[in-house]
Amino acid sequence: MLLINILMCFIMMRISMSLPKKLLADFDEVLKDRGYQSRSKGIRDALQDYIVRYQWMNAMEGERIGIVTIIYDHHYTGVMENLAEIQHSFRNEINTSMHIHMTDKYCMEIVVVNGDIAEIRELTERIMRLKGVEHVKLTSTAKGEDFHEPGHSHDHGHHHHH
């Protein structure tokens, strides 16, 4: 079985895809800056990175605290209403959000989330699927009680009163 998996890595499949002109131009610019000789190699590496990040996000479990950053085109019909609706349905996981007007076209929403990672992941993926949303990124860490740096247990002088 392992041999078959190893061999599968070397079988190349040819695909055809449509991309917005600007996305391709930006991608080519990044490839040039990074010294890539081949667009195909760049796309393979980008896909691999996307898969690894998804698998890493999927492997997380338990209580987490984090930030979901969303960039969207506020002229896109219904996107603001859809974002609000999703955020309302995850109000138990959302602590607060901040809205930033980036340009005439784009807005950024920064949402502070706190709760079970399965719910936070569902929130993030529902936002990613919205038309008009250009970019979504979840950054999270273990909650305070679970967060211990190895060999880092000395008193910092802050005392929490409960």
TIDRENKOL-26715 format. One record per residue (C-alpha): residue in three letters; z, x, y. Coordinates in steps of 0.2 Angstrom, whole numbers, padded with zeros to 4 digits, always signed. Example, Ala and Ser with C-alpha at 12.3 -4.5 7.8 and 13.67 -1.06 7.14 Angstrom:
REM residues 2
ALA+0039+0062-0022
SER+0036+0068-0005
This chain:
REM residues 162
MET+0000+0000+0000
LEU+0005+0014+0012
LEU-0012+0022+0009
ILE-0021+0006+0013
ASN-0011+0005+0030
ILE-0015+0023+0034
LEU-0034+0020+0031
MET-0034+0004+0041
CYS-0029+0014+0056
PHE-0045+0024+0056
ILE-0057+0009+0054
MET-0064+0005+0071
MET-0069-0013+0076
ARG-0081-0016+0090
ILE-0076-0030+0102
SER-0084-0037+0117
MET-0073-0044+0131
SER-0074-0051+0149
LEU-0063-0044+0163
PRO-0062-0047+0181
LYS-0072-0034+0191
LYS-0057-0028+0200
LEU-0046-0026+0185
LEU-0059-0015+0176
ALA-0061-0005+0192
ASP-0042-0002+0194
PHE-0041+0002+0175
ASP-0056+0015+0177
GLU-0047+0022+0192
VAL-0031+0024+0182
LEU-0040+0032+0167
LYS-0048+0044+0179
ASP-0031+0049+0187
ARG-0024+0052+0170
GLY-0039+0062+0164
TYR-0046+0051+0151
GLN-0063+0055+0145
SER-0066+0038+0136
ARG-0063+0020+0142
SER-0061+0015+0124
LYS-0047+0027+0121
GLY-0038+0021+0137
ILE-0040+0003+0131
ARG-0033+0008+0114
ASP-0018+0016+0122
ALA-0015+0002+0134
LEU-0015-0011+0119
GLN-0004+0000+0109
ASP+0008+0001+0124
TYR+0007-0018+0126
ILE+0011-0020+0107
VAL+0026-0008+0107
ARG+0034-0016+0123
TYR+0032-0033+0115
GLN+0040-0028+0098
TRP+0054-0019+0108
MET+0057-0035+0118
ASN+0056-0045+0102
ALA+0069-0034+0093
MET+0082-0037+0106
GLU+0096-0049+0102
GLY+0112-0056+0108
GLU+0118-0058+0126
ARG+0108-0049+0139
ILE+0108-0048+0158
GLY+0092-0044+0167
ILE+0078-0047+0180
VAL+0062-0056+0178
THR+0049-0051+0191
ILE+0034-0063+0194
ILE+0019-0061+0205
TYR+0008-0076+0208
ASP-0005-0083+0218
HIS+0003-0096+0228
HIS-0014-0104+0233
TYR-0016-0108+0214
THR-0014-0127+0212
GLY+0002-0132+0203
VAL+0009-0114+0200
MET+0024-0116+0212
GLU+0028-0133+0204
ASN+0026-0126+0186
LEU+0037-0111+0190
ALA+0050-0122+0198
GLU+0050-0134+0183
ILE+0052-0119+0170
GLN+0066-0112+0180
HIS+0075-0129+0181
SER+0074-0130+0162
PHE+0082-0113+0160
ARG+0095-0116+0174
ASN+0109-0111+0161
GLU+0101-0093+0160
ILE+0096-0091+0178
ASN+0109-0085+0190
THR+0099-0084+0206
SER+0081-0081+0212
MET+0073-0073+0227
HIS+0056-0077+0234
ILE+0046-0064+0243
HIS+0030-0067+0253
MET+0020-0052+0249
THR+0003-0056+0256
ASP-0007-0071+0262
LYS-0011-0074+0244
TYR+0003-0067+0233
CYS+0021-0071+0232
MET+0035-0062+0221
GLU+0049-0071+0213
ILE+0064-0061+0207
VAL+0074-0071+0195
VAL+0091-0064+0189
VAL+0094-0070+0171
ASN+0110-0069+0160
GLY+0112-0076+0143
ASP+0105-0076+0125
ILE+0089-0065+0124
ALA+0080-0078+0114
GLU+0081-0090+0129
ILE+0077-0077+0141
ARG+0062-0072+0131
GLU+0056-0090+0130
LEU+0058-0091+0149
THR+0048-0075+0152
GLU+0034-0080+0139
ARG+0032-0098+0147
ILE+0030-0090+0164
MET+0017-0078+0157
ARG+0006-0092+0151
LEU+0005-0101+0168
LYS-0012-0101+0176
GLY-0010-0092+0193
VAL+0003-0080+0188
GLU-0004-0062+0189
HIS+0011-0052+0183
VAL+0028-0055+0174
LYS+0040-0041+0169
LEU+0057-0043+0160
THR+0069-0029+0163
SER+0086-0032+0154
THR+0101-0023+0148
ALA+0116-0027+0137
LYS+0130-0037+0146
GLY+0145-0028+0153
GLU+0156-0030+0137
ASP+0142-0022+0126
PHE+0138-0008+0138
HIS+0146+0008+0133
GLU+0139+0025+0138
PRO+0143+0037+0124
GLY+0157+0049+0129
HIS+0159+0040+0145
SER+0176+0031+0145
HIS+0186+0038+0160
ASP+0193+0026+0174
HIS+0182+0024+0189
GLY+0196+0017+0200
HIS+0189-0001+0200
HIS+0201-0013+0193
HIS+0195-0030+0188
HIS+0208-0044+0190
HIS+0205-0060+0179
